[in-house]
Amino acid sequence: MPAAPKRYCAEPACRELVPHGRCHAHRQAKERDRGTRQQRGYTNAWLHYSRTRLAEHPLCVGYPLGTHTLPTIATVTDHIVNAKARPDLFWDEHNHQSLCAECHRRKTNELEGGFGR
């Protein structure tokens, strides 16, 4: 099967040809701007809390709500209201929900334009 043709980097005015997305230099710049998980508040304490919460609430609630026809295992503790928009709600238990990776990706893309955007 032939490879897909390369296209220009998604960064405006960049003329680098890539298979998809951004060129290596612009991907690195985006990651630097985003910061580490610790800088964004996702410390080891958060990872422990998330694991404990997922053990207590193991099923995905679905996004949009009720999208699964069968029970699906949750893998992500999601902030219902964006943690960047409302840092005061970061640890609020009522602002957390259990989502599977697919629902979390869908929600992030729809509401925030994708990771790091």
N, CA, C and O atoms as a GROMACS GRO file, in nm:
protein
  468
    1MET      N    1   0.085  -0.117   0.000
    1MET     CA    2   0.000   0.000   0.000
    1MET      C    3   0.089   0.124   0.000
    1MET      O    4   0.182   0.132   0.081
    2PRO      N    5   0.066   0.220  -0.087
    2PRO     CA    6   0.152   0.338  -0.094
    2PRO      C    7   0.133   0.428   0.028
    2PRO      O    8   0.025   0.434   0.087
    3ALA      N    9   0.241   0.497   0.064
    3ALA     CA   10   0.236   0.590   0.176
    3ALA      C   11   0.157   0.715   0.136
    3ALA      O   12   0.156   0.754   0.019
    4ALA      N   13   0.092   0.776   0.234
    4ALA     CA   14   0.018   0.899   0.208
    4ALA      C   15   0.118   1.010   0.174
    4ALA      O   16   0.229   1.012   0.228
    5PRO      N   17   0.080   1.102   0.088
    5PRO     CA   18   0.172   1.212   0.055
    5PRO      C   19   0.195   1.300   0.177
    5PRO      O   20   0.106   1.319   0.260
    6LYS      N   21   0.316   1.356   0.186
    6LYS     CA   22   0.347   1.445   0.296
    6LYS      C   23   0.276   1.578   0.274
    6LYS      O   24   0.243   1.615   0.161
    7ARG      N   25   0.253   1.649   0.384
    7ARG     CA   26   0.189   1.780   0.378
    7ARG      C   27   0.269   1.878   0.460
    7ARG      O   28   0.361   1.840   0.533
    8TYR      N   29   0.235   2.004   0.449
    8TYR     CA   30   0.307   2.105   0.524
    8TYR      C   31   0.273   2.096   0.673
    8TYR      O   32   0.164   2.057   0.712
    9CYS      N   33   0.371   2.134   0.754
    9CYS     CA   34   0.354   2.141   0.900
    9CYS      C   35   0.229   2.225   0.931
    9CYS      O   36   0.201   2.321   0.861
   10ALA      N   37   0.156   2.188   1.037
   10ALA     CA   38   0.033   2.258   1.074
   10ALA      C   39   0.060   2.397   1.132
   10ALA      O   40  -0.033   2.476   1.146
   11GLU      N   41   0.184   2.426   1.165
   11GLU     CA   42   0.219   2.558   1.218
   11GLU      C   43   0.216   2.659   1.103
   11GLU      O   44   0.277   2.635   0.999
   12PRO      N   45   0.146   2.772   1.119
   12PRO     CA   46   0.138   2.870   1.011
   12PRO      C   47   0.277   2.915   0.963
   12PRO      O   48   0.366   2.938   1.045
   13ALA      N   49   0.294   2.927   0.836
   13ALA     CA   50   0.415   2.976   0.769
   13ALA      C   51   0.532   2.876   0.772
   13ALA      O   52   0.639   2.910   0.722
   14CYS      N   53   0.515   2.759   0.826
   14CYS     CA   54   0.623   2.660   0.826
   14CYS      C   55   0.613   2.581   0.695
   14CYS      O   56   0.505   2.535   0.658
   15ARG      N   57   0.725   2.564   0.627
   15ARG     CA   58   0.725   2.497   0.498
   15ARG      C   59   0.782   2.355   0.507
   15ARG      O   60   0.809   2.294   0.404
   16GLU      N   61   0.799   2.303   0.628
   16GLU     CA   62   0.852   2.167   0.648
   16GLU      C   63   0.745   2.065   0.606
   16GLU      O   64   0.629   2.078   0.644
   17LEU      N   65   0.784   1.963   0.530
   17LEU     CA   66   0.691   1.857   0.489
   17LEU      C   67   0.693   1.746   0.593
   17LEU      O   68   0.800   1.698   0.632
   18VAL      N   69   0.575   1.704   0.636
   18VAL     CA   70   0.561   1.602   0.740
   18VAL      C   71   0.449   1.505   0.702
   18VAL      O   72   0.362   1.540   0.623
   19PRO      N   73   0.450   1.382   0.759
   19PRO     CA   74   0.341   1.288   0.731
   19PRO      C   75   0.206   1.338   0.784
   19PRO      O   76   0.103   1.318   0.720
   20HIS      N   77   0.209   1.404   0.902
   20HIS     CA   78   0.088   1.461   0.961
   20HIS      C   79   0.126   1.554   1.074
   20HIS      O   80   0.237   1.544   1.128
   21GLY      N   81   0.038   1.645   1.111
   21GLY     CA   82   0.059   1.733   1.226
   21GLY      C   83   0.169   1.836   1.205
   21GLY      O   84   0.180   1.900   1.101
   22ARG      N   85   0.252   1.850   1.311
   22ARG     CA   86   0.359   1.949   1.311
   22ARG      C   87   0.495   1.883   1.289
   22ARG      O   88   0.512   1.763   1.311
   23CYS      N   89   0.591   1.965   1.246
   23CYS     CA   90   0.728   1.918   1.230
   23CYS      C   91   0.790   1.898   1.369
   23CYS      O   92   0.734   1.942   1.469
   24HIS      N   93   0.904   1.833   1.373
   24HIS     CA   94   0.971   1.800   1.499
   24HIS      C   95   0.996   1.926   1.583
   24HIS      O   96   0.968   1.926   1.703
   25ALA      N   97   1.046   2.031   1.523
   25ALA     CA   98   1.078   2.154   1.597
   25ALA      C   99   0.953   2.216   1.659
   25ALA      O  100   0.957   2.261   1.774
   26HIS      N  101   0.842   2.220   1.585
   26HIS     CA  102   0.720   2.281   1.639
   26HIS      C  103   0.652   2.191   1.742
   26HIS      O  104   0.587   2.241   1.834
   27ARG      N  105   0.665   2.058   1.728
   27ARG     CA  106   0.612   1.968   1.832
   27ARG      C  107   0.685   1.992   1.963
   27ARG      O  108   0.622   1.999   2.068
   28GLN      N  109   0.819   2.004   1.957
   28GLN     CA  110   0.897   2.029   2.078
   28GLN      C  111   0.860   2.161   2.141
   28GLN      O  112   0.847   2.170   2.263
   29ALA      N  113   0.841   2.265   2.061
   29ALA     CA  114   0.805   2.397   2.113
   29ALA      C  115   0.669   2.392   2.183
   29ALA      O  116   0.653   2.452   2.289
   30LYS      N  117   0.572   2.321   2.124
   30LYS     CA  118   0.440   2.308   2.186
   30LYS      C  119   0.448   2.237   2.321
   30LYS      O  120   0.384   2.278   2.417
   31GLU      N  121   0.529   2.130   2.327
   31GLU     CA  122   0.545   2.056   2.452
   31GLU      C  123   0.609   2.143   2.560
   31GLU      O  124   0.569   2.137   2.676
   32ARG      N  125   0.710   2.223   2.521
   32ARG     CA  126   0.775   2.313   2.617
   32ARG      C  127   0.675   2.414   2.672
   32ARG      O  128   0.672   2.441   2.792
   33ASP      N  129   0.592   2.470   2.583
   33ASP     CA  130   0.492   2.568   2.624
   33ASP      C  131   0.388   2.507   2.717
   33ASP      O  132   0.337   2.574   2.807
   34ARG      N  133   0.357   2.381   2.696
   34ARG     CA  134   0.255   2.312   2.775
   34ARG      C  135   0.301   2.289   2.918
   34ARG      O  136   0.220   2.296   3.010
   35GLY      N  137   0.429   2.262   2.939
   35GLY     CA  138   0.482   2.235   3.072
   35GLY      C  139   0.470   2.088   3.108
   35GLY      O  140   0.399   2.012   3.042
   36THR      N  141   0.539   2.049   3.212
   36THR     CA  142   0.537   1.910   3.258
   36THR      C  143   0.407   1.883   3.332
   36THR      O  144   0.333   1.975   3.365
   37ARG      N  145   0.380   1.757   3.358
   37ARG     CA  146   0.256   1.724   3.431
   37ARG      C  147   0.260   1.784   3.571
   37ARG      O  148   0.156   1.828   3.621
   38GLN      N  149   0.377   1.789   3.635
   38GLN     CA  150   0.387   1.850   3.768
   38GLN      C  151   0.358   1.999   3.762
   38GLN      O  152   0.291   2.053   3.850
   39GLN      N  153   0.408   2.066   3.659
   39GLN     CA  154   0.382   2.209   3.644
   39GLN      C  155   0.235   2.237   3.620
   39GLN      O  156   0.185   2.343   3.656
   40ARG      N  157   0.165   2.143   3.559
   40ARG     CA  158   0.021   2.159   3.534
   40ARG      C  159  -0.064   2.113   3.653
   40ARG      O  160  -0.186   2.122   3.648
   41GLY      N  161   0.000   2.064   3.761
   41GLY     CA  162  -0.072   2.025   3.882
   41GLY      C  163  -0.092   1.876   3.899
   41GLY      O  164  -0.146   1.832   4.001
   42TYR      N  165  -0.051   1.795   3.801
   42TYR     CA  166  -0.072   1.651   3.808
   42TYR      C  167   0.048   1.584   3.876
   42TYR      O  168   0.130   1.519   3.812
   43THR      N  169   0.055   1.603   4.007
   43THR     CA  170   0.165   1.552   4.088
   43THR      C  171   0.144   1.405   4.121
   43THR      O  172   0.045   1.345   4.079
   44ASN      N  173   0.238   1.347   4.195
   44ASN     CA  174   0.222   1.209   4.240
   44ASN      C  175   0.100   1.195   4.330
   44ASN      O  176   0.035   1.090   4.329
   45ALA      N  177   0.067   1.298   4.406
   45ALA     CA  178  -0.054   1.296   4.490
   45ALA      C  179  -0.178   1.282   4.402
   45ALA      O  180  -0.271   1.209   4.436
   46TRP      N  181  -0.181   1.354   4.287
   46TRP     CA  182  -0.294   1.342   4.195
   46TRP      C  183  -0.302   1.201   4.137
   46TRP      O  184  -0.411   1.144   4.128
   47LEU      N  185  -0.187   1.145   4.098
   47LEU     CA  186  -0.187   1.010   4.041
   47LEU      C  187  -0.242   0.909   4.141
   47LEU      O  188  -0.318   0.820   4.104
   48HIS      N  189  -0.203   0.922   4.267
   48HIS     CA  190  -0.254   0.832   4.371
   48HIS      C  191  -0.405   0.852   4.388
   48HIS      O  192  -0.480   0.755   4.396
   49TYR      N  193  -0.449   0.979   4.395
   49TYR     CA  194  -0.591   1.008   4.410
   49TYR      C  195  -0.669   0.949   4.291
   49TYR      O  196  -0.774   0.888   4.310
   50SER      N  197  -0.617   0.969   4.170
   50SER     CA  198  -0.686   0.922   4.050
   50SER      C  199  -0.700   0.770   4.051
   50SER      O  200  -0.807   0.717   4.020
   51ARG      N  201  -0.593   0.700   4.087
   51ARG     CA  202  -0.599   0.553   4.093
   51ARG      C  203  -0.703   0.507   4.195
   51ARG      O  204  -0.781   0.416   4.169
   52THR      N  205  -0.705   0.572   4.311
   52THR     CA  206  -0.801   0.537   4.416
   52THR      C  207  -0.943   0.564   4.370
   52THR      O  208  -1.033   0.483   4.391
   53ARG      N  209  -0.964   0.679   4.306
   53ARG     CA  210  -1.098   0.716   4.259
   53ARG      C  211  -1.146   0.620   4.151
   53ARG      O  212  -1.263   0.580   4.151
   54LEU      N  213  -1.057   0.582   4.059
   54LEU     CA  214  -1.096   0.488   3.953
   54LEU      C  215  -1.129   0.350   4.010
   54LEU      O  216  -1.213   0.279   3.954
   55ALA      N  217  -1.065   0.312   4.119
   55ALA     CA  218  -1.099   0.185   4.184
   55ALA      C  219  -1.240   0.192   4.244
   55ALA      O  220  -1.312   0.092   4.244
   56GLU      N  221  -1.278   0.310   4.294
   56GLU     CA  222  -1.411   0.328   4.354
   56GLU      C  223  -1.519   0.351   4.247
   56GLU      O  224  -1.634   0.313   4.266
   57HIS      N  225  -1.481   0.414   4.135
   57HIS     CA  226  -1.574   0.445   4.025
   57HIS      C  227  -1.515   0.392   3.896
   57HIS      O  228  -1.463   0.469   3.815
   58PRO      N  229  -1.521   0.259   3.874
   58PRO     CA  230  -1.448   0.197   3.763
   58PRO      C  231  -1.512   0.209   3.624
   58PRO      O  232  -1.447   0.176   3.525
   59LEU      N  233  -1.636   0.255   3.614
   59LEU     CA  234  -1.702   0.258   3.484
   59LEU      C  235  -1.708   0.399   3.426
   59LEU      O  236  -1.728   0.497   3.497
   60CYS      N  237  -1.690   0.406   3.294
   60CYS     CA  238  -1.695   0.532   3.221
   60CYS      C  239  -1.838   0.586   3.222
   60CYS      O  240  -1.933   0.513   3.196
   61VAL      N  241  -1.851   0.716   3.253
   61VAL     CA  242  -1.984   0.777   3.250
   61VAL      C  243  -2.024   0.814   3.108
   61VAL      O  244  -2.141   0.841   3.082
   62GLY      N  245  -1.928   0.815   3.015
   62GLY     CA  246  -1.956   0.843   2.875
   62GLY      C  247  -1.958   0.991   2.846
   62GLY      O  248  -2.005   1.071   2.927
   63TYR      N  249  -1.907   1.027   2.730
   63TYR     CA  250  -1.915   1.165   2.684
   63TYR      C  251  -1.945   1.164   2.536
   63TYR      O  252  -1.869   1.104   2.459
   64PRO      N  253  -2.054   1.227   2.492
   64PRO     CA  254  -2.157   1.284   2.576
   64PRO      C  255  -2.222   1.178   2.664
   64PRO      O  256  -2.216   1.058   2.634
   65LEU      N  257  -2.283   1.222   2.769
   65LEU     CA  258  -2.337   1.134   2.872
   65LEU      C  259  -2.420   1.021   2.811
   65LEU      O  260  -2.509   1.044   2.729
   66GLY      N  261  -2.388   0.898   2.853
   66GLY     CA  262  -2.464   0.782   2.810
   66GLY      C  263  -2.433   0.732   2.670
   66GLY      O  264  -2.520   0.672   2.607
   67THR      N  265  -2.312   0.755   2.619
   67THR     CA  266  -2.279   0.713   2.482
   67THR      C  267  -2.250   0.564   2.471
   67THR      O  268  -2.258   0.509   2.361
   68HIS      N  269  -2.218   0.498   2.582
   68HIS     CA  270  -2.185   0.356   2.576
   68HIS      C  271  -2.311   0.270   2.590
   68HIS      O  272  -2.396   0.296   2.674
   69THR      N  273  -2.321   0.168   2.505
   69THR     CA  274  -2.433   0.076   2.518
   69THR      C  275  -2.398  -0.036   2.617
   69THR      O  276  -2.487  -0.095   2.678
   70LEU      N  277  -2.269  -0.065   2.631
   70LEU     CA  278  -2.222  -0.164   2.727
   70LEU      C  279  -2.132  -0.096   2.830
   70LEU      O  280  -2.069   0.004   2.797
   71PRO      N  281  -2.124  -0.149   2.953
   71PRO     CA  282  -2.033  -0.090   3.051
   71PRO      C  283  -1.889  -0.090   2.998
   71PRO      O  284  -1.842  -0.189   2.943
   72THR      N  285  -1.821   0.023   3.015
   72THR     CA  286  -1.684   0.040   2.968
   72THR      C  287  -1.595   0.080   3.084
   72THR      O  288  -1.633   0.166   3.164
   73ILE      N  289  -1.478   0.019   3.095
   73ILE     CA  290  -1.385   0.049   3.203
   73ILE      C  291  -1.328   0.189   3.185
   73ILE      O  292  -1.282   0.224   3.076
   74ALA      N  293  -1.330   0.268   3.290
   74ALA     CA  294  -1.272   0.402   3.289
   74ALA      C  295  -1.122   0.394   3.314
   74ALA      O  296  -1.076   0.310   3.392
   75THR      N  297  -1.046   0.480   3.248
   75THR     CA  298  -0.901   0.483   3.266
   75THR      C  299  -0.850   0.621   3.304
   75THR      O  300  -0.732   0.638   3.334
   76VAL      N  301  -0.940   0.722   3.304
   76VAL     CA  302  -0.900   0.860   3.330
   76VAL      C  303  -0.994   0.924   3.431
   76VAL      O  304  -1.116   0.908   3.423
   77THR      N  305  -0.936   0.997   3.528
   77THR     CA  306  -1.016   1.082   3.615
   77THR      C  307  -1.016   1.219   3.551
   77THR      O  308  -0.912   1.285   3.543
   78ASP      N  309  -1.132   1.262   3.504
   78ASP     CA  310  -1.145   1.386   3.427
   78ASP      C  311  -1.202   1.497   3.514
   78ASP      O  312  -1.284   1.473   3.602
   79HIS      N  313  -1.156   1.620   3.488
   79HIS     CA  314  -1.216   1.738   3.550
   79HIS      C  315  -1.335   1.779   3.465
   79HIS      O  316  -1.320   1.806   3.346
   80ILE      N  317  -1.453   1.784   3.524
   80ILE     CA  318  -1.574   1.822   3.452
   80ILE      C  319  -1.559   1.966   3.402
   80ILE      O  320  -1.579   1.994   3.284
   81VAL      N  321  -1.523   2.056   3.493
   81VAL     CA  322  -1.491   2.194   3.455
   81VAL      C  323  -1.339   2.199   3.442
   81VAL      O  324  -1.268   2.157   3.533
   82ASN      N  325  -1.290   2.249   3.331
   82ASN     CA  326  -1.148   2.254   3.299
   82ASN      C  327  -1.065   2.305   3.417
   82ASN      O  328  -1.094   2.410   3.473
   83ALA      N  329  -0.962   2.229   3.453
   83ALA     CA  330  -0.876   2.266   3.566
   83ALA      C  331  -0.797   2.393   3.538
   83ALA      O  332  -0.764   2.466   3.631
   84LYS      N  333  -0.766   2.419   3.413
   84LYS     CA  334  -0.693   2.541   3.379
   84LYS      C  335  -0.784   2.664   3.394
   84LYS      O  336  -0.739   2.770   3.438
   85ALA      N  337  -0.910   2.648   3.358
   85ALA     CA  338  -1.005   2.759   3.368
   85ALA      C  339  -1.044   2.787   3.513
   85ALA      O  340  -1.064   2.902   3.551
   86ARG      N  341  -1.055   2.682   3.595
   86ARG     CA  342  -1.094   2.696   3.735
   86ARG      C  343  -0.999   2.617   3.825
   86ARG      O  344  -1.034   2.508   3.871
   87PRO      N  345  -0.878   2.671   3.852
   87PRO     CA  346  -0.782   2.600   3.936
   87PRO      C  347  -0.834   2.571   4.076
   87PRO      O  348  -0.790   2.476   4.141
   88ASP      N  349  -0.928   2.653   4.124
   88ASP     CA  350  -0.984   2.631   4.257
   88ASP      C  351  -1.064   2.502   4.265
   88ASP      O  352  -1.088   2.451   4.375
   89LEU      N  353  -1.107   2.448   4.151
   89LEU     CA  354  -1.184   2.323   4.150
   89LEU      C  355  -1.098   2.200   4.121
   89LEU      O  356  -1.151   2.090   4.106
   90PHE      N  357  -0.965   2.217   4.114
   90PHE     CA  358  -0.877   2.106   4.077
   90PHE      C  359  -0.898   1.985   4.167
   90PHE      O  360  -0.909   1.873   4.117
   91TRP      N  361  -0.905   2.005   4.300
   91TRP     CA  362  -0.919   1.893   4.394
   91TRP      C  363  -1.063   1.870   4.440
   91TRP      O  364  -1.087   1.783   4.524
   92ASP      N  365  -1.158   1.944   4.387
   92ASP     CA  366  -1.298   1.929   4.427
   92ASP      C  367  -1.353   1.797   4.374
   92ASP      O  368  -1.361   1.777   4.253
   93GLU      N  369  -1.391   1.707   4.464
   93GLU     CA  370  -1.439   1.574   4.424
   93GLU      C  371  -1.563   1.580   4.337
   93GLU      O  372  -1.588   1.489   4.257
   94HIS      N  373  -1.642   1.686   4.351
   94HIS     CA  374  -1.764   1.698   4.271
   94HIS      C  375  -1.734   1.744   4.129
   94HIS      O  376  -1.823   1.746   4.044
   95ASN      N  377  -1.608   1.780   4.102
   95ASN     CA  378  -1.567   1.823   3.969
   95ASN      C  379  -1.494   1.711   3.895
   95ASN      O  380  -1.430   1.738   3.793
   96HIS      N  381  -1.502   1.588   3.942
   96HIS     CA  382  -1.432   1.476   3.880
   96HIS      C  383  -1.532   1.374   3.828
   96HIS      O  384  -1.638   1.352   3.887
   97GLN      N  385  -1.495   1.311   3.716
   97GLN     CA  386  -1.575   1.203   3.661
   97GLN      C  387  -1.481   1.100   3.601
   97GLN      O  388  -1.368   1.132   3.562
   98SER      N  389  -1.528   0.977   3.593
   98SER     CA  390  -1.449   0.868   3.535
   98SER      C  391  -1.483   0.854   3.388
   98SER      O  392  -1.600   0.841   3.351
   99LEU      N  393  -1.378   0.856   3.303
   99LEU     CA  394  -1.398   0.841   3.159
   99LEU      C  395  -1.301   0.738   3.103
   99LEU      O  396  -1.192   0.718   3.157
  100CYS      N  397  -1.342   0.672   2.994
  100CYS     CA  398  -1.248   0.587   2.920
  100CYS      C  399  -1.162   0.681   2.835
  100CYS      O  400  -1.195   0.798   2.819
  101ALA      N  401  -1.053   0.630   2.780
  101ALA     CA  402  -0.961   0.712   2.701
  101ALA      C  403  -1.032   0.774   2.580
  101ALA      O  404  -1.006   0.890   2.548
  102GLU      N  405  -1.119   0.700   2.514
  102GLU     CA  406  -1.188   0.751   2.396
  102GLU      C  407  -1.282   0.866   2.431
  102GLU      O  408  -1.284   0.967   2.360
  103CYS      N  409  -1.358   0.854   2.538
  103CYS     CA  410  -1.448   0.962   2.578
  103CYS      C  411  -1.369   1.085   2.623
  103CYS      O  412  -1.408   1.198   2.594
  104HIS      N  413  -1.257   1.062   2.693
  104HIS     CA  414  -1.173   1.174   2.737
  104HIS      C  415  -1.114   1.247   2.617
  104HIS      O  416  -1.111   1.370   2.616
  105ARG      N  417  -1.068   1.174   2.516
  105ARG     CA  418  -1.015   1.235   2.394
  105ARG      C  419  -1.124   1.315   2.324
  105ARG      O  420  -1.100   1.428   2.282
  106ARG      N  421  -1.243   1.258   2.313
  106ARG     CA  422  -1.355   1.325   2.248
  106ARG      C  423  -1.390   1.455   2.320
  106ARG      O  424  -1.409   1.559   2.256
  107LYS      N  425  -1.398   1.450   2.453
  107LYS     CA  426  -1.432   1.568   2.531
  107LYS      C  427  -1.325   1.675   2.517
  107LYS      O  428  -1.356   1.792   2.495
  108THR      N  429  -1.198   1.636   2.528
  108THR     CA  430  -1.088   1.731   2.518
  108THR      C  431  -1.087   1.798   2.381
  108THR      O  432  -1.072   1.919   2.371
  109ASN      N  433  -1.102   1.720   2.275
  109ASN     CA  434  -1.103   1.776   2.141
  109ASN      C  435  -1.221   1.870   2.118
  109ASN      O  436  -1.206   1.976   2.057
  110GLU      N  437  -1.338   1.833   2.168
  110GLU     CA  438  -1.456   1.913   2.146
  110GLU      C  439  -1.454   2.043   2.226
  110GLU      O  440  -1.487   2.149   2.172
  111LEU      N  441  -1.416   2.036   2.353
  111LEU     CA  442  -1.425   2.152   2.440
  111LEU      C  443  -1.300   2.238   2.441
  111LEU      O  444  -1.308   2.359   2.463
  112GLU      N  445  -1.184   2.178   2.418
  112GLU     CA  446  -1.060   2.253   2.431
  112GLU      C  447  -0.979   2.258   2.302
  112GLU      O  448  -0.875   2.323   2.298
  113GLY      N  449  -1.024   2.193   2.198
  113GLY     CA  450  -0.950   2.192   2.073
  113GLY      C  451  -0.834   2.096   2.072
  113GLY      O  452  -0.746   2.107   1.986
  114GLY      N  453  -0.830   2.001   2.164
  114GLY     CA  454  -0.722   1.901   2.167
  114GLY      C  455  -0.619   1.931   2.273
  114GLY      O  456  -0.616   2.041   2.328
  115PHE      N  457  -0.534   1.833   2.301
  115PHE     CA  458  -0.432   1.847   2.404
  115PHE      C  459  -0.336   1.959   2.371
  115PHE      O  460  -0.286   1.968   2.259
  116GLY      N  461  -0.311   2.045   2.469
  116GLY     CA  462  -0.211   2.149   2.455
  116GLY      C  463  -0.248   2.262   2.361
  116GLY      O  464  -0.162   2.340   2.322
  117ARG      N  465  -0.375   2.272   2.325
  117ARG     CA  466  -0.413   2.379   2.232
  117ARG      C  467  -0.494   2.484   2.305
  117ARG      O  468  -0.536   2.583   2.244
   0.00000   0.00000   0.00000
